[in-house]
Amino acid sequence: MRHVVLFTAIGLVLFLCSPMTIEAHQPIVGKEIQELEKRSTLDVERFSNDDAIRGIYVSSHSAGSKRFQSLLSLIDESDLNAMVIDIKDDYGNVTYDPGHSSTYNDIATNYIQDLNYVMEELEAHHVYPIARIVVFKDSLLANKKPELSFTNENGDVWLNGRGEAFVNPFLEDVWHHNLMIAKEAAKAGFKEIQFDYVRFPEGFETRDLELDYSVGNYDRFERVQAVTDFVSFAKKELEPFNVDVSVDLFGYATVEQESAGIGQNFSRIAESVDVISSMIYPSHWSGNFGIEAPDTMPYELISAYAKVETERLNELSSPPITRPWIQDFTASWLGEGNYIPYGSTEVEAQIQALHDHGIDEYLIWNAGNTYSEGTNYAPKRNYSTK
């Protein structure tokens, strides 16, 4: 692993983190902004191509357990140099103790029992820290405040096929709920805030007229505008904290001109962020790019995607860094003939495909944080799919 200057000294992190109290809907202003900027004098150095950000997903359970040390060892012994850590998870939990006086204390799980320790270890091991915040998939907030969600005719909160609830991207109260959590993550020392599930539920356009929900200041069909406005609002609100802002998107939102059903427009979101992270797992495509069983052809799939994304980004006047999510898991649910076991060879193929299109930053997803042994995380100069 190559060492780079990542973030401020441990003393600064401890100062900002103690006590970790989240105050609801209270933006920092005036002298408070000046003081924060004074404390954050050491900027993150942008990596060169040789030190591009190459990260792994780390769940809050892993970050708060002995497994954290083994994942640090993986980074120490490889060309990886970043961790994406859950701070607000897929259910809406804040994953550490924000303090008894916090508005969010009732949704804190304390999976990460000592966030200060985690941040100190990341700094000691020269690991670039990214805070993952799941935005609009939030069963906790939806059940606590159904008026911020989508409800059926009987008044019950609507659930998708996996039993998950979403909150309403049209509503600024939902925006503020997530932004205050993001600000606390920045104060804790994270140098990048990554927003995930920045969208309406999948297939929303087929049921939007059946559900009861507020549209706030929007028209019912202005889903893309609402999601884009949230991203722009988040970027502006986080500017005083000297952090990068990134957003995860479906891969198909890149190859389509606009995914109006879920409210994602790749180009419009990309214009408002520092980093764009499309989820381009080969297992998540179906017949795109003329590839019948994309999971079985990781290099070809990623290469075809990267060509399209590069073209989309080149159309922008000020494109963000692209840092896609790639796959380190076996998608056996696809059925025989439609998947292959994934290991180091398949992970390396995806990394190489990105590199061959000039993309040297990436993030690797494995939900259980069990990453393939023996993987070379640096691309080769010559690569063959044979």
MINU-822552 format. One record per residue (C-alpha): residue in one letter; chain; x, y, z. Coordinates in steps of 0.2 Angstrom, whole numbers. Layout:
<sites>
   r   c    east   north      up
   A   A       X       Y       Z
...
</sites>
This chain:
<sites>
   r   c    east   north      up
   M   A       0       0       0
   R   A       7      17      -4
   H   A       5      30      10
   V   A      -2      47       7
   V   A      -7      62      18
   L   A     -26      58      22
   F   A     -33      69      36
   T   A     -30      79      51
   A   A     -21      74      67
   I   A     -28      63      80
   G   A     -30      77      92
   L   A     -41      87      79
   V   A     -52      71      77
   L   A     -54      69      95
   F   A     -58      87      98
   L   A     -71      87      84
   C   A     -79      70      90
   S   A     -81      73     109
   P   A     -95      74     113
   M   A    -103      67      97
   T   A    -120      76      98
   I   A    -131      78      83
   E   A    -142      93      83
   A   A    -157      92      72
   H   A    -160     105      58
   Q   A    -147     118      65
   P   A    -135     123      51
   I   A    -118     130      56
   V   A    -116     148      52
   G   A    -105     163      54
   K   A     -91     161      67
   E   A     -94     142      68
   I   A     -90     140      50
   Q   A     -74     151      51
   E   A     -68     141      66
   L   A     -71     124      57
   E   A     -62     130      42
   K   A     -47     135      54
   R   A     -47     118      61
   S   A     -47     109      45
   T   A     -31     116      38
   L   A     -24     100      31
   D   A     -33      95      15
   V   A     -34      78       8
   E   A     -21      76      -6
   R   A     -29      70     -22
   F   A     -21      53     -26
   S   A     -11      51     -42
   N   A     -15      37     -54
   D   A      -2      26     -45
   D   A     -11      30     -28
   A   A     -29      31     -34
   I   A     -42      27     -21
   R   A     -46       9     -21
   G   A     -57       4      -7
   I   A     -68     -10       1
   Y   A     -85      -9       9
   V   A     -85     -12      28
   S   A    -101     -14      37
   S   A    -104      -7      54
   H   A    -103     -24      62
   S   A     -86     -27      55
   A   A     -80      -9      60
   G   A     -85     -13      78
   S   A     -78     -30      80
   K   A     -61     -39      79
   R   A     -64     -41      60
   F   A     -59     -23      58
   Q   A     -41     -27      62
   S   A     -41     -41      49
   L   A     -48     -29      36
   L   A     -34     -16      40
   S   A     -21     -30      38
   L   A     -29     -33      20
   I   A     -26     -15      16
   D   A      -9     -14      24
   E   A      -3     -29      13
   S   A     -11     -24      -3
   D   A     -14      -9     -15
   L   A     -30      -5      -7
   N   A     -31      11       3
   A   A     -49      16       8
   M   A     -64      10      18
   V   A     -82      14      15
   I   A     -90      12      32
   D   A    -108      12      36
   I   A    -113      27      47
   K   A    -132      26      43
   D   A    -136       9      37
   D   A    -149       1      26
   Y   A    -162       1      39
   G   A    -160      19      45
   N   A    -149      15      60
   V   A    -135      27      65
   T   A    -122      14      68
   Y   A    -113      22      83
   D   A    -118      31      99
   P   A    -120      49      95
   G   A    -123      54     113
   H   A    -138      54     125
   S   A    -143      72     121
   S   A    -144      68     102
   T   A    -160      69      92
   Y   A    -154      53      84
   N   A    -150      43     100
   D   A    -166      33      98
   I   A    -160      26      81
   A   A    -142      23      87
   T   A    -137       5      87
   N   A    -119       7      94
   Y   A    -113      -7      82
   I   A     -97       4      82
   Q   A     -94       5     100
   D   A     -79      17      99
   L   A     -79      27      83
   N   A     -64      38      90
   Y   A     -54      22      90
   V   A     -59      17      72
   M   A     -54      34      66
   E   A     -37      34      75
   E   A     -34      17      67
   L   A     -38      23      50
   E   A     -26      37      52
   A   A     -12      26      59
   H   A     -14      14      44
   H   A     -16      28      31
   V   A     -33      23      26
   Y   A     -44      35      17
   P   A     -61      36      27
   I   A     -77      36      18
   A   A     -94      37      27
   R   A    -108      28      19
   I   A    -125      35      22
   V   A    -141      26      16
   V   A    -153      40      12
   F   A    -170      36       6
   K   A    -171      18      10
   D   A    -175      20      29
   S   A    -188       8      38
   L   A    -185      16      55
   L   A    -189      34      50
   A   A    -204      28      39
   N   A    -212      18      53
   K   A    -208      32      66
   K   A    -215      46      54
   P   A    -227      38      41
   E   A    -230      56      35
   L   A    -212      56      28
   S   A    -215      40      19
   F   A    -227      32       6
   T   A    -243      24      13
   N   A    -256      12       6
   E   A    -275      15       6
   N   A    -276       8      24
   G   A    -263      20      30
   D   A    -250       7      32
   V   A    -232      11      27
   W   A    -229       4      10
   L   A    -216     -10       9
   N   A    -206     -16      -6
   G   A    -205     -35     -10
   R   A    -191     -37       3
   G   A    -201     -29      17
   E   A    -191     -13      16
   A   A    -198       5      18
   F   A    -193      21       9
   V   A    -194      39      14
   N   A    -200      52       3
   P   A    -186      61      -8
   F   A    -199      76     -11
   L   A    -198      81       7
   E   A    -185      93      14
   D   A    -187      86      32
   V   A    -180      70      25
   W   A    -165      79      17
   H   A    -161      87      34
   H   A    -162      71      44
   N   A    -149      64      33
   L   A    -138      79      31
   M   A    -136      81      50
   I   A    -130      64      51
   A   A    -118      67      37
   K   A    -111      83      46
   E   A    -108      73      61
   A   A     -98      60      51
   A   A     -88      74      44
   K   A     -84      81      61
   A   A     -79      63      66
   G   A     -65      64      53
   F   A     -72      56      38
   K   A     -65      64      23
   E   A     -79      59      11
   I   A     -98      57      13
   Q   A    -105      44       1
   F   A    -124      44      -1
   D   A    -132      28      -6
   Y   A    -150      24     -11
   V   A    -152      42     -18
   R   A    -168      37     -27
   F   A    -186      33     -26
   P   A    -190      14     -24
   E   A    -188       3     -39
   G   A    -203       3     -50
   F   A    -211      18     -41
   E   A    -218      24     -58
   T   A    -230       9     -58
   R   A    -237      12     -41
   D   A    -235      31     -38
   L   A    -254      35     -41
   E   A    -259      21     -29
   L   A    -249      27     -14
   D   A    -253      42      -3
   Y   A    -238      54       0
   S   A    -234      72       0
   V   A    -225      80     -15
   G   A    -219      95      -5
   N   A    -214     109     -17
   Y   A    -214      98     -32
   D   A    -226      91     -45
   R   A    -229      72     -43
   F   A    -219      68     -59
   E   A    -203      79     -54
   R   A    -194      64     -47
   V   A    -178      68     -56
   Q   A    -178      86     -50
   A   A    -181      81     -32
   V   A    -167      69     -31
   T   A    -155      81     -41
   D   A    -160      95     -29
   F   A    -156      84     -14
   V   A    -139      81     -20
   S   A    -135      99     -24
   F   A    -142     104      -7
   A   A    -131      91       1
   K   A    -115      97      -8
   K   A    -119     115      -2
   E   A    -122     110      16
   L   A    -106     100      17
   E   A     -95     113       9
   P   A     -89     120      26
   F   A     -84     103      32
   N   A     -70     101      19
   V   A     -76      84      13
   D   A     -79      76      -4
   V   A     -97      71      -8
   S   A    -100      56     -18
   V   A    -116      47     -24
   D   A    -120      29     -28
   L   A    -130      26     -43
   F   A    -137      11     -53
   G   A    -126       6     -67
   Y   A    -141       7     -79
   A   A    -144      25     -74
   T   A    -128      29     -84
   V   A    -132      19    -100
   E   A    -150      26    -100
   Q   A    -153      45    -104
   E   A    -163      46     -88
   S   A    -171      34     -75
   A   A    -186      44     -72
   G   A    -195      31     -62
   I   A    -182      31     -48
   G   A    -177      49     -51
   Q   A    -159      47     -56
   N   A    -151      57     -70
   F   A    -133      52     -71
   S   A    -127      68     -79
   R   A    -137      80     -68
   I   A    -131      71     -52
   A   A    -113      70     -58
   E   A    -113      89     -60
   S   A    -116      91     -42
   V   A    -104      79     -34
   D   A     -85      76     -32
   V   A     -86      58     -35
   I   A     -98      47     -44
   S   A     -99      28     -39
   S   A    -110      18     -51
   M   A    -114       1     -45
   I   A    -109     -10     -60
   Y   A    -108     -27     -54
   P   A    -109     -39     -68
   S   A    -122     -49     -59
   H   A    -134     -34     -60
   W   A    -136     -33     -79
   S   A    -147     -42     -90
   G   A    -143     -43    -109
   N   A    -135     -26    -109
   F   A    -121     -22    -122
   G   A    -126     -38    -131
   I   A    -119     -49    -117
   E   A    -132     -63    -113
   A   A    -124     -69     -97
   P   A    -115     -54     -91
   D   A    -110     -62     -74
   T   A     -99     -75     -83
   M   A     -90     -61     -93
   P   A     -83     -48     -80
   Y   A     -70     -41     -91
   E   A     -81     -38    -106
   L   A     -96     -31     -96
   I   A     -85     -19     -86
   S   A     -76     -14    -102
   A   A     -92     -11    -111
   Y   A     -99       0     -97
   A   A     -84      10     -95
   K   A     -84      15    -113
   V   A    -102      22    -111
   E   A     -98      31     -94
   T   A     -83      39    -101
   E   A     -93      46    -116
   R   A    -106      53    -103
   L   A     -93      61     -92
   N   A     -84      69    -107
   E   A    -100      78    -111
   L   A     -99      87     -94
   S   A     -90     104     -92
   S   A     -83      99     -75
   P   A     -84      80     -73
   P   A     -82      72     -56
   I   A     -70      58     -52
   T   A     -77      41     -57
   R   A     -75      27     -44
   P   A     -86      13     -48
   W   A     -92      -1     -37
   I   A     -87     -18     -43
   Q   A     -91     -36     -38
   D   A     -83     -48     -26
   F   A     -97     -60     -23
   T   A    -105     -75     -31
   A   A    -122     -72     -38
   S   A    -128     -90     -38
   W   A    -146     -84     -37
   L   A    -145     -81     -56
   G   A    -146     -99     -59
   E   A    -135    -112     -69
   G   A    -127    -105     -84
   N   A    -130     -87     -79
   Y   A    -116     -85     -66
   I   A     -99     -91     -61
   P   A     -90     -92     -44
   Y   A     -81     -76     -41
   G   A     -64     -75     -34
   S   A     -47     -66     -37
   T   A     -47     -69     -56
   E   A     -64     -61     -58
   V   A     -60     -46     -47
   E   A     -44     -43     -56
   A   A     -53     -44     -73
   Q   A     -65     -30     -67
   I   A     -51     -19     -61
   Q   A     -41     -22     -77
   A   A     -56     -17     -88
   L   A     -58      -1     -79
   H   A     -39       3     -80
   D   A     -40      -1     -99
   H   A     -52      13    -100
   G   A     -42      25     -90
   I   A     -51      22     -73
   D   A     -40      18     -59
   E   A     -51      21     -44
   Y   A     -64       8     -38
   L   A     -73       1     -23
   I   A     -76     -17     -20
   W   A     -93     -24     -13
   N   A     -95     -40      -3
   A   A    -109     -38      10
   G   A    -101     -50      22
   N   A     -84     -41      20
   T   A     -76     -58      15
   Y   A     -64     -53       1
   S   A     -56     -65     -11
   E   A     -39     -70      -5
   G   A     -24     -68     -17
   T   A     -31     -54     -27
   N   A     -19     -42     -35
   Y   A     -28     -25     -33
   A   A     -16     -16     -46
   P   A     -20     -18     -64
   K   A      -8     -26     -76
   R   A      -1     -18     -92
   N   A      -6     -33    -102
   Y   A     -22     -43     -99
   S   A     -31     -57    -109
   T   A     -48     -64    -106
   K   A     -42     -81    -113
</sites>
